[in-house]
């Protein structure tokens, strides 16, 4: 099978130094599986600019310096065997310079666990700049993100009402415009996400000081986020109160793997949403809690935390809780704006693929996703067919490999295989409550069997297209994720238990197994197996 080719011809793999720590947790939710070359090049330097730009906007960095792609040790993210990873060392170093958080807190909240051999080394050197630049961001970044979402939604709907580009030049122009807008949305979203991380750390500390550590998960949930809008519309669709055409006009940018530009969103392939609507309309068990009950639990938890504070800490707690009401929902709004922009890029990329195929440059319009941004946005160059064939083969090879969730140095992939038989499984509890039910392992919502009401959804990671499945599920279990990941946030809003970061839940468990999960402790009890494991 061979290893990765030189980066000049393989845009999906880089090298790491021997001591740099990397993780797929968190980033694997937004960019699942093995990227196409177009998807990674759409994000690569843009991701670096927006992350570092966000830290600059907050005063943590004094200037924006974008390291060379081959200098992986200094980049905030990179890619290995087709899978993006975050540089834990860079993230920790930046968090250690911020008030109200630390490298340890960031690693726990975003990546699920703190390594035993690392220690936060805090610095107050940038505090004056941070206090000066961050104060207005705390007050208004959520409004900026919400405004960008509305602007992006208008642009996306206008795209739906516009005929597809007529030639390659028009498709290229639309693609590059979508990418510029994606970057404009991603930077303030990154600021918001970083501030929410610091906010969550402070709320956790306040809860512990009030001897109410278990209440923090309830405080982080119970907000009326954009994900609840999708789930409400899904209920109306299932009940016949909303037409499919209107549902797709509102939410058609979502779909399986929306963070991968080559995927098919619901507006192109609505079959998954049709199956889910049918499952909802058929009735059956429903989650023990709903958004209203979750909001009540949040209010109760806030009172418990406030009652354990006194003096200035009580005032600070009130201010932080007020910020959570505004900022927690906006984090999901920012993700939606990013996915809308990705779908605009997808729309124009497919148009470019059709033009290149009609011109005899590509053999299939989908081959366009095996080009890079530079190749598609400029002159695609000669020998496209040979280049695409090589990259398709390399990506298929990467898909046959498996990477750990986190590692240090240059990762060593292994051949993908089922997890060994085990009756023990645990993860990180991120949405409180207990649920018992039949497992439904979902690897691809577009092609797999539909989730039945009352089943426990088990998957590698969730993304915004999974939001409506949370209406049906009794609980959720994922291989990767953290307390501020997508699955955790939506589960808390909907009011179902969720356990993330199990590592191998989607391979250890099988559809039909009966399990019980505890969304506070992360415990998973395998009660009964569906049958003998396949040989």
Secondary structure as a PSIPRED ss2 file (coil, helix, strand):
# PSIPRED VFORMAT (PSIPRED V4.0)

   1 X C   1.000  0.000  0.000
   2 X C   1.000  0.000  0.000
   3 X C   1.000  0.000  0.000
   4 X C   1.000  0.000  0.000
   5 X C   1.000  0.000  0.000
   6 X C   1.000  0.000  0.000
   7 X C   1.000  0.000  0.000
   8 X C   1.000  0.000  0.000
   9 X C   1.000  0.000  0.000
  10 X C   1.000  0.000  0.000
  11 X C   1.000  0.000  0.000
  12 X C   1.000  0.000  0.000
  13 X C   1.000  0.000  0.000
  14 X C   1.000  0.000  0.000
  15 X C   1.000  0.000  0.000
  16 X C   1.000  0.000  0.000
  17 X C   1.000  0.000  0.000
  18 X C   1.000  0.000  0.000
  19 X C   1.000  0.000  0.000
  20 X C   1.000  0.000  0.000
  21 X E   0.000  0.000  1.000
  22 X E   0.000  0.000  1.000
  23 X E   0.000  0.000  1.000
  24 X C   1.000  0.000  0.000
  25 X C   1.000  0.000  0.000
  26 X C   1.000  0.000  0.000
  27 X H   0.000  1.000  0.000
  28 X H   0.000  1.000  0.000
  29 X H   0.000  1.000  0.000
  30 X H   0.000  1.000  0.000
  31 X C   1.000  0.000  0.000
  32 X C   1.000  0.000  0.000
  33 X C   1.000  0.000  0.000
  34 X C   1.000  0.000  0.000
  35 X C   1.000  0.000  0.000
  36 X C   1.000  0.000  0.000
  37 X H   0.000  1.000  0.000
  38 X H   0.000  1.000  0.000
  39 X H   0.000  1.000  0.000
  40 X H   0.000  1.000  0.000
  41 X H   0.000  1.000  0.000
  42 X H   0.000  1.000  0.000
  43 X H   0.000  1.000  0.000
  44 X H   0.000  1.000  0.000
  45 X H   0.000  1.000  0.000
  46 X H   0.000  1.000  0.000
  47 X H   0.000  1.000  0.000
  48 X H   0.000  1.000  0.000
  49 X H   0.000  1.000  0.000
  50 X H   0.000  1.000  0.000
  51 X H   0.000  1.000  0.000
  52 X H   0.000  1.000  0.000
  53 X H   0.000  1.000  0.000
  54 X H   0.000  1.000  0.000
  55 X H   0.000  1.000  0.000
  56 X H   0.000  1.000  0.000
  57 X H   0.000  1.000  0.000
  58 X C   1.000  0.000  0.000
  59 X C   1.000  0.000  0.000
  60 X C   1.000  0.000  0.000
  61 X C   1.000  0.000  0.000
  62 X C   1.000  0.000  0.000
  63 X C   1.000  0.000  0.000
  64 X C   1.000  0.000  0.000
  65 X C   1.000  0.000  0.000
  66 X C   1.000  0.000  0.000
  67 X C   1.000  0.000  0.000
  68 X C   1.000  0.000  0.000
  69 X C   1.000  0.000  0.000
  70 X C   1.000  0.000  0.000
  71 X C   1.000  0.000  0.000
  72 X H   0.000  1.000  0.000
  73 X H   0.000  1.000  0.000
  74 X H   0.000  1.000  0.000
  75 X C   1.000  0.000  0.000
  76 X C   1.000  0.000  0.000
  77 X E   0.000  0.000  1.000
  78 X E   0.000  0.000  1.000
  79 X E   0.000  0.000  1.000
  80 X E   0.000  0.000  1.000
  81 X C   1.000  0.000  0.000
  82 X C   1.000  0.000  0.000
  83 X E   0.000  0.000  1.000
  84 X E   0.000  0.000  1.000
  85 X E   0.000  0.000  1.000
  86 X E   0.000  0.000  1.000
  87 X E   0.000  0.000  1.000
  88 X H   0.000  1.000  0.000
  89 X H   0.000  1.000  0.000
  90 X H   0.000  1.000  0.000
  91 X H   0.000  1.000  0.000
  92 X H   0.000  1.000  0.000
  93 X H   0.000  1.000  0.000
  94 X H   0.000  1.000  0.000
  95 X H   0.000  1.000  0.000
  96 X C   1.000  0.000  0.000
  97 X C   1.000  0.000  0.000
  98 X C   1.000  0.000  0.000
  99 X C   1.000  0.000  0.000
 100 X C   1.000  0.000  0.000
 101 X C   1.000  0.000  0.000
 102 X C   1.000  0.000  0.000
 103 X H   0.000  1.000  0.000
 104 X H   0.000  1.000  0.000
 105 X H   0.000  1.000  0.000
 106 X H   0.000  1.000  0.000
 107 X H   0.000  1.000  0.000
 108 X H   0.000  1.000  0.000
 109 X H   0.000  1.000  0.000
 110 X H   0.000  1.000  0.000
 111 X H   0.000  1.000  0.000
 112 X C   1.000  0.000  0.000
 113 X C   1.000  0.000  0.000
 114 X C   1.000  0.000  0.000
 115 X C   1.000  0.000  0.000
 116 X C   1.000  0.000  0.000
 117 X C   1.000  0.000  0.000
 118 X C   1.000  0.000  0.000
 119 X C   1.000  0.000  0.000
 120 X C   1.000  0.000  0.000
 121 X C   1.000  0.000  0.000
 122 X C   1.000  0.000  0.000
 123 X C   1.000  0.000  0.000
 124 X C   1.000  0.000  0.000
 125 X C   1.000  0.000  0.000
 126 X C   1.000  0.000  0.000
 127 X H   0.000  1.000  0.000
 128 X H   0.000  1.000  0.000
 129 X H   0.000  1.000  0.000
 130 X H   0.000  1.000  0.000
 131 X H   0.000  1.000  0.000
 132 X H   0.000  1.000  0.000
 133 X H   0.000  1.000  0.000
 134 X H   0.000  1.000  0.000
 135 X H   0.000  1.000  0.000
 136 X H   0.000  1.000  0.000
 137 X H   0.000  1.000  0.000
 138 X H   0.000  1.000  0.000
 139 X H   0.000  1.000  0.000
 140 X H   0.000  1.000  0.000
 141 X H   0.000  1.000  0.000
 142 X H   0.000  1.000  0.000
 143 X H   0.000  1.000  0.000
 144 X H   0.000  1.000  0.000
 145 X H   0.000  1.000  0.000
 146 X H   0.000  1.000  0.000
 147 X H   0.000  1.000  0.000
 148 X H   0.000  1.000  0.000
 149 X H   0.000  1.000  0.000
 150 X H   0.000  1.000  0.000
 151 X H   0.000  1.000  0.000
 152 X H   0.000  1.000  0.000
 153 X H   0.000  1.000  0.000
 154 X H   0.000  1.000  0.000
 155 X H   0.000  1.000  0.000
 156 X H   0.000  1.000  0.000
 157 X H   0.000  1.000  0.000
 158 X H   0.000  1.000  0.000
 159 X H   0.000  1.000  0.000
 160 X H   0.000  1.000  0.000
 161 X C   1.000  0.000  0.000
 162 X C   1.000  0.000  0.000
 163 X C   1.000  0.000  0.000
 164 X C   1.000  0.000  0.000
 165 X C   1.000  0.000  0.000
 166 X C   1.000  0.000  0.000
 167 X C   1.000  0.000  0.000
 168 X H   0.000  1.000  0.000
 169 X H   0.000  1.000  0.000
 170 X H   0.000  1.000  0.000
 171 X H   0.000  1.000  0.000
 172 X H   0.000  1.000  0.000
 173 X H   0.000  1.000  0.000
 174 X H   0.000  1.000  0.000
 175 X H   0.000  1.000  0.000
 176 X H   0.000  1.000  0.000
 177 X H   0.000  1.000  0.000
 178 X H   0.000  1.000  0.000
 179 X H   0.000  1.000  0.000
 180 X H   0.000  1.000  0.000
 181 X H   0.000  1.000  0.000
 182 X H   0.000  1.000  0.000
 183 X H   0.000  1.000  0.000
 184 X H   0.000  1.000  0.000
 185 X H   0.000  1.000  0.000
 186 X H   0.000  1.000  0.000
 187 X H   0.000  1.000  0.000
 188 X H   0.000  1.000  0.000
 189 X H   0.000  1.000  0.000
 190 X H   0.000  1.000  0.000
 191 X H   0.000  1.000  0.000
 192 X H   0.000  1.000  0.000
 193 X H   0.000  1.000  0.000
 194 X H   0.000  1.000  0.000
 195 X H   0.000  1.000  0.000
 196 X H   0.000  1.000  0.000
 197 X H   0.000  1.000  0.000
 198 X H   0.000  1.000  0.000
 199 X H   0.000  1.000  0.000
 200 X H   0.000  1.000  0.000
 201 X H   0.000  1.000  0.000
 202 X H   0.000  1.000  0.000
 203 X H   0.000  1.000  0.000
 204 X H   0.000  1.000  0.000
 205 X H   0.000  1.000  0.000
 206 X H   0.000  1.000  0.000
 207 X H   0.000  1.000  0.000
 208 X H   0.000  1.000  0.000
 209 X H   0.000  1.000  0.000
 210 X C   1.000  0.000  0.000
 211 X C   1.000  0.000  0.000
 212 X C   1.000  0.000  0.000
 213 X H   0.000  1.000  0.000
 214 X H   0.000  1.000  0.000
 215 X H   0.000  1.000  0.000
 216 X H   0.000  1.000  0.000
 217 X H   0.000  1.000  0.000
 218 X H   0.000  1.000  0.000
 219 X H   0.000  1.000  0.000
 220 X H   0.000  1.000  0.000
 221 X C   1.000  0.000  0.000
 222 X C   1.000  0.000  0.000
 223 X C   1.000  0.000  0.000
 224 X C   1.000  0.000  0.000
 225 X C   1.000  0.000  0.000
 226 X H   0.000  1.000  0.000
 227 X H   0.000  1.000  0.000
 228 X H   0.000  1.000  0.000
 229 X H   0.000  1.000  0.000
 230 X H   0.000  1.000  0.000
 231 X H   0.000  1.000  0.000
 232 X H   0.000  1.000  0.000
 233 X H   0.000  1.000  0.000
 234 X H   0.000  1.000  0.000
 235 X H   0.000  1.000  0.000
 236 X H   0.000  1.000  0.000
 237 X H   0.000  1.000  0.000
 238 X H   0.000  1.000  0.000
 239 X H   0.000  1.000  0.000
 240 X C   1.000  0.000  0.000
 241 X C   1.000  0.000  0.000
 242 X C   1.000  0.000  0.000
 243 X C   1.000  0.000  0.000
 244 X H   0.000  1.000  0.000
 245 X H   0.000  1.000  0.000
 246 X H   0.000  1.000  0.000
 247 X H   0.000  1.000  0.000
 248 X H   0.000  1.000  0.000
 249 X H   0.000  1.000  0.000
 250 X H   0.000  1.000  0.000
 251 X H   0.000  1.000  0.000
 252 X C   1.000  0.000  0.000
 253 X C   1.000  0.000  0.000
 254 X C   1.000  0.000  0.000
 255 X C   1.000  0.000  0.000
 256 X C   1.000  0.000  0.000
 257 X C   1.000  0.000  0.000
 258 X C   1.000  0.000  0.000
 259 X C   1.000  0.000  0.000
 260 X C   1.000  0.000  0.000
 261 X C   1.000  0.000  0.000
 262 X C   1.000  0.000  0.000
 263 X C   1.000  0.000  0.000
 264 X C   1.000  0.000  0.000
 265 X C   1.000  0.000  0.000
 266 X C   1.000  0.000  0.000
 267 X C   1.000  0.000  0.000
 268 X C   1.000  0.000  0.000
 269 X C   1.000  0.000  0.000
 270 X C   1.000  0.000  0.000
 271 X H   0.000  1.000  0.000
 272 X H   0.000  1.000  0.000
 273 X H   0.000  1.000  0.000
 274 X H   0.000  1.000  0.000
 275 X H   0.000  1.000  0.000
 276 X H   0.000  1.000  0.000
 277 X H   0.000  1.000  0.000
 278 X H   0.000  1.000  0.000
 279 X H   0.000  1.000  0.000
 280 X H   0.000  1.000  0.000
 281 X H   0.000  1.000  0.000
 282 X C   1.000  0.000  0.000
 283 X C   1.000  0.000  0.000
 284 X C   1.000  0.000  0.000
 285 X C   1.000  0.000  0.000
 286 X C   1.000  0.000  0.000
 287 X C   1.000  0.000  0.000
 288 X C   1.000  0.000  0.000
 289 X C   1.000  0.000  0.000
 290 X C   1.000  0.000  0.000
 291 X H   0.000  1.000  0.000
 292 X H   0.000  1.000  0.000
 293 X H   0.000  1.000  0.000
 294 X H   0.000  1.000  0.000
 295 X H   0.000  1.000  0.000
 296 X H   0.000  1.000  0.000
 297 X H   0.000  1.000  0.000
 298 X H   0.000  1.000  0.000
 299 X H   0.000  1.000  0.000
 300 X H   0.000  1.000  0.000
 301 X H   0.000  1.000  0.000
 302 X H   0.000  1.000  0.000
 303 X H   0.000  1.000  0.000
 304 X H   0.000  1.000  0.000
 305 X H   0.000  1.000  0.000
 306 X H   0.000  1.000  0.000
 307 X H   0.000  1.000  0.000
 308 X C   1.000  0.000  0.000
 309 X C   1.000  0.000  0.000
 310 X C   1.000  0.000  0.000
 311 X C   1.000  0.000  0.000
 312 X H   0.000  1.000  0.000
 313 X H   0.000  1.000  0.000
 314 X H   0.000  1.000  0.000
 315 X H   0.000  1.000  0.000
 316 X H   0.000  1.000  0.000
 317 X H   0.000  1.000  0.000
 318 X H   0.000  1.000  0.000
 319 X H   0.000  1.000  0.000
 320 X H   0.000  1.000  0.000
 321 X H   0.000  1.000  0.000
 322 X H   0.000  1.000  0.000
 323 X H   0.000  1.000  0.000
 324 X H   0.000  1.000  0.000
 325 X H   0.000  1.000  0.000
 326 X H   0.000  1.000  0.000
 327 X H   0.000  1.000  0.000
 328 X H   0.000  1.000  0.000
 329 X H   0.000  1.000  0.000
 330 X H   0.000  1.000  0.000
 331 X H   0.000  1.000  0.000
 332 X H   0.000  1.000  0.000
 333 X H   0.000  1.000  0.000
 334 X H   0.000  1.000  0.000
 335 X H   0.000  1.000  0.000
 336 X H   0.000  1.000  0.000
 337 X H   0.000  1.000  0.000
 338 X H   0.000  1.000  0.000
 339 X H   0.000  1.000  0.000
 340 X H   0.000  1.000  0.000
 341 X H   0.000  1.000  0.000
 342 X H   0.000  1.000  0.000
 343 X H   0.000  1.000  0.000
 344 X H   0.000  1.000  0.000
 345 X H   0.000  1.000  0.000
 346 X H   0.000  1.000  0.000
 347 X H   0.000  1.000  0.000
 348 X H   0.000  1.000  0.000
 349 X H   0.000  1.000  0.000
 350 X H   0.000  1.000  0.000
 351 X H   0.000  1.000  0.000
 352 X H   0.000  1.000  0.000
 353 X H   0.000  1.000  0.000
 354 X H   0.000  1.000  0.000
 355 X H   0.000  1.000  0.000
 356 X H   0.000  1.000  0.000
 357 X H   0.000  1.000  0.000
 358 X H   0.000  1.000  0.000
 359 X C   1.000  0.000  0.000
 360 X C   1.000  0.000  0.000
 361 X C   1.000  0.000  0.000
 362 X C   1.000  0.000  0.000
 363 X C   1.000  0.000  0.000
 364 X C   1.000  0.000  0.000
 365 X H   0.000  1.000  0.000
 366 X H   0.000  1.000  0.000
 367 X H   0.000  1.000  0.000
 368 X H   0.000  1.000  0.000
 369 X H   0.000  1.000  0.000
 370 X H   0.000  1.000  0.000
 371 X C   1.000  0.000  0.000
 372 X C   1.000  0.000  0.000
 373 X H   0.000  1.000  0.000
 374 X H   0.000  1.000  0.000
 375 X H   0.000  1.000  0.000
 376 X H   0.000  1.000  0.000
 377 X H   0.000  1.000  0.000
 378 X C   1.000  0.000  0.000
 379 X C   1.000  0.000  0.000
 380 X C   1.000  0.000  0.000
 381 X C   1.000  0.000  0.000
 382 X C   1.000  0.000  0.000
 383 X C   1.000  0.000  0.000
 384 X H   0.000  1.000  0.000
 385 X H   0.000  1.000  0.000
 386 X H   0.000  1.000  0.000
 387 X H   0.000  1.000  0.000
 388 X H   0.000  1.000  0.000
 389 X H   0.000  1.000  0.000
 390 X H   0.000  1.000  0.000
 391 X H   0.000  1.000  0.000
 392 X H   0.000  1.000  0.000
 393 X H   0.000  1.000  0.000
 394 X H   0.000  1.000  0.000
 395 X H   0.000  1.000  0.000
 396 X H   0.000  1.000  0.000
 397 X H   0.000  1.000  0.000
 398 X H   0.000  1.000  0.000
 399 X H   0.000  1.000  0.000
 400 X C   1.000  0.000  0.000
 401 X E   0.000  0.000  1.000
 402 X E   0.000  0.000  1.000
 403 X C   1.000  0.000  0.000
 404 X C   1.000  0.000  0.000
 405 X C   1.000  0.000  0.000
 406 X E   0.000  0.000  1.000
 407 X E   0.000  0.000  1.000
 408 X E   0.000  0.000  1.000
 409 X C   1.000  0.000  0.000
 410 X C   1.000  0.000  0.000
 411 X C   1.000  0.000  0.000
 412 X C   1.000  0.000  0.000
 413 X C   1.000  0.000  0.000
 414 X E   0.000  0.000  1.000
 415 X E   0.000  0.000  1.000
 416 X C   1.000  0.000  0.000
 417 X C   1.000  0.000  0.000
 418 X C   1.000  0.000  0.000
 419 X C   1.000  0.000  0.000
 420 X C   1.000  0.000  0.000
 421 X C   1.000  0.000  0.000
 422 X C   1.000  0.000  0.000
 423 X C   1.000  0.000  0.000
 424 X E   0.000  0.000  1.000
 425 X E   0.000  0.000  1.000
 426 X E   0.000  0.000  1.000
 427 X C   1.000  0.000  0.000
 428 X E   0.000  0.000  1.000
 429 X E   0.000  0.000  1.000
 430 X E   0.000  0.000  1.000
 431 X E   0.000  0.000  1.000
 432 X C   1.000  0.000  0.000
 433 X C   1.000  0.000  0.000
 434 X E   0.000  0.000  1.000
 435 X E   0.000  0.000  1.000
 436 X E   0.000  0.000  1.000
 437 X E   0.000  0.000  1.000
 438 X E   0.000  0.000  1.000
 439 X E   0.000  0.000  1.000
 440 X E   0.000  0.000  1.000
 441 X E   0.000  0.000  1.000
 442 X C   1.000  0.000  0.000
 443 X C   1.000  0.000  0.000
 444 X C   1.000  0.000  0.000
 445 X C   1.000  0.000  0.000
 446 X C   1.000  0.000  0.000
 447 X C   1.000  0.000  0.000
 448 X C   1.000  0.000  0.000
 449 X C   1.000  0.000  0.000
 450 X C   1.000  0.000  0.000
 451 X C   1.000  0.000  0.000
 452 X C   1.000  0.000  0.000
 453 X C   1.000  0.000  0.000
 454 X C   1.000  0.000  0.000
 455 X C   1.000  0.000  0.000
 456 X E   0.000  0.000  1.000
 457 X E   0.000  0.000  1.000
 458 X E   0.000  0.000  1.000
 459 X E   0.000  0.000  1.000
 460 X C   1.000  0.000  0.000
 461 X C   1.000  0.000  0.000
 462 X C   1.000  0.000  0.000
 463 X C   1.000  0.000  0.000
 464 X H   0.000  1.000  0.000
 465 X H   0.000  1.000  0.000
 466 X H   0.000  1.000  0.000
 467 X C   1.000  0.000  0.000
 468 X C   1.000  0.000  0.000
 469 X H   0.000  1.000  0.000
 470 X H   0.000  1.000  0.000
 471 X H   0.000  1.000  0.000
 472 X H   0.000  1.000  0.000
 473 X C   1.000  0.000  0.000
 474 X C   1.000  0.000  0.000
 475 X E   0.000  0.000  1.000
 476 X E   0.000  0.000  1.000
 477 X E   0.000  0.000  1.000
 478 X E   0.000  0.000  1.000
 479 X C   1.000  0.000  0.000
 480 X C   1.000  0.000  0.000
 481 X C   1.000  0.000  0.000
 482 X C   1.000  0.000  0.000
 483 X C   1.000  0.000  0.000
 484 X C   1.000  0.000  0.000
 485 X C   1.000  0.000  0.000
 486 X H   0.000  1.000  0.000
 487 X H   0.000  1.000  0.000
 488 X H   0.000  1.000  0.000
 489 X H   0.000  1.000  0.000
 490 X H   0.000  1.000  0.000
 491 X H   0.000  1.000  0.000
 492 X H   0.000  1.000  0.000
 493 X H   0.000  1.000  0.000
 494 X H   0.000  1.000  0.000
 495 X C   1.000  0.000  0.000
 496 X C   1.000  0.000  0.000
 497 X E   0.000  0.000  1.000
 498 X E   0.000  0.000  1.000
 499 X E   0.000  0.000  1.000
 500 X E   0.000  0.000  1.000
 501 X C   1.000  0.000  0.000
 502 X C   1.000  0.000  0.000
 503 X C   1.000  0.000  0.000
 504 X C   1.000  0.000  0.000
 505 X H   0.000  1.000  0.000
 506 X H   0.000  1.000  0.000
 507 X H   0.000  1.000  0.000
 508 X H   0.000  1.000  0.000
 509 X C   1.000  0.000  0.000
 510 X C   1.000  0.000  0.000
 511 X C   1.000  0.000  0.000
 512 X C   1.000  0.000  0.000
 513 X C   1.000  0.000  0.000
 514 X E   0.000  0.000  1.000
 515 X E   0.000  0.000  1.000
 516 X E   0.000  0.000  1.000
 517 X E   0.000  0.000  1.000
 518 X E   0.000  0.000  1.000
 519 X C   1.000  0.000  0.000
 520 X C   1.000  0.000  0.000
 521 X C   1.000  0.000  0.000
 522 X C   1.000  0.000  0.000
 523 X E   0.000  0.000  1.000
 524 X E   0.000  0.000  1.000
 525 X E   0.000  0.000  1.000
 526 X E   0.000  0.000  1.000
 527 X E   0.000  0.000  1.000
 528 X E   0.000  0.000  1.000
 529 X C   1.000  0.000  0.000
 530 X C   1.000  0.000  0.000
 531 X C   1.000  0.000  0.000
 532 X C   1.000  0.000  0.000
 533 X C   1.000  0.000  0.000
 534 X C   1.000  0.000  0.000
 535 X C   1.000  0.000  0.000
